[in-house]
């Protein structure tokens, strides 16, 4: 299991409240997607000439 980039208990609660169970690989997959989004945001900020701050406008 990779490092979780989400609050696992909160994600599991959302899924449980919707009437589902959390699959064993769901949190890993979600963390991988978040990692990719953050990396894309940083690259966009760099391309836009930003030096220090990544903002909402940098989300892919």
C-alpha positions as CSV (number, residue, x, y, z in Angstrom):
1,X,0.0,0.0,0.0
2,X,1.4,3.4,-1.0
3,X,1.2,6.4,1.2
4,X,-2.5,7.5,1.5
5,X,-3.0,11.1,0.4
6,X,-6.5,11.2,1.8
7,X,-8.1,10.8,5.2
8,X,-9.1,7.1,4.7
9,X,-11.7,7.0,7.4
10,X,-13.6,10.0,5.9
11,X,-13.5,8.5,2.4
12,X,-14.7,5.2,3.7
13,X,-17.6,6.9,5.5
14,X,-18.7,8.7,2.3
15,X,-18.7,5.4,0.5
16,X,-20.5,3.6,3.4
17,X,-23.1,6.3,3.7
18,X,-23.9,5.7,0.0
19,X,-24.5,2.1,0.7
20,X,-21.3,0.6,-0.6
21,X,-18.2,-1.0,0.7
22,X,-14.6,0.2,0.0
23,X,-12.6,-2.2,-2.2
24,X,-9.1,-3.0,-1.0
25,X,-7.5,-1.2,-3.9
26,X,-9.7,1.9,-3.9
27,X,-7.7,4.1,-1.5
28,X,-4.5,3.3,-3.3
29,X,-6.1,4.2,-6.7
30,X,-7.5,7.4,-5.3
31,X,-4.2,8.4,-3.9
32,X,-2.5,7.7,-7.2
33,X,-5.0,9.9,-9.0
34,X,-4.5,12.7,-6.4
35,X,-0.7,12.4,-6.8
36,X,-1.1,12.8,-10.6
37,X,-3.4,15.8,-10.2
38,X,-1.0,17.5,-7.8
39,X,1.9,16.8,-10.2
40,X,0.0,18.2,-13.2
41,X,-0.9,21.3,-11.1
42,X,2.7,22.0,-10.2
43,X,3.8,21.6,-13.8
44,X,1.0,24.0,-14.9
45,X,2.0,26.6,-12.3
46,X,5.7,26.3,-13.5
47,X,4.6,26.7,-17.1
48,X,2.7,29.8,-16.2
49,X,5.8,31.3,-14.6
50,X,4.6,31.0,-11.0
51,X,7.4,30.6,-8.4
52,X,5.7,29.7,-5.1
53,X,1.9,29.3,-5.1
54,X,-0.3,26.6,-6.7
55,X,-3.9,27.7,-6.7
56,X,-7.3,26.4,-7.7
57,X,-6.8,27.8,-11.2
58,X,-3.9,25.4,-11.7
59,X,-6.0,22.3,-11.3
60,X,-6.2,20.2,-14.5
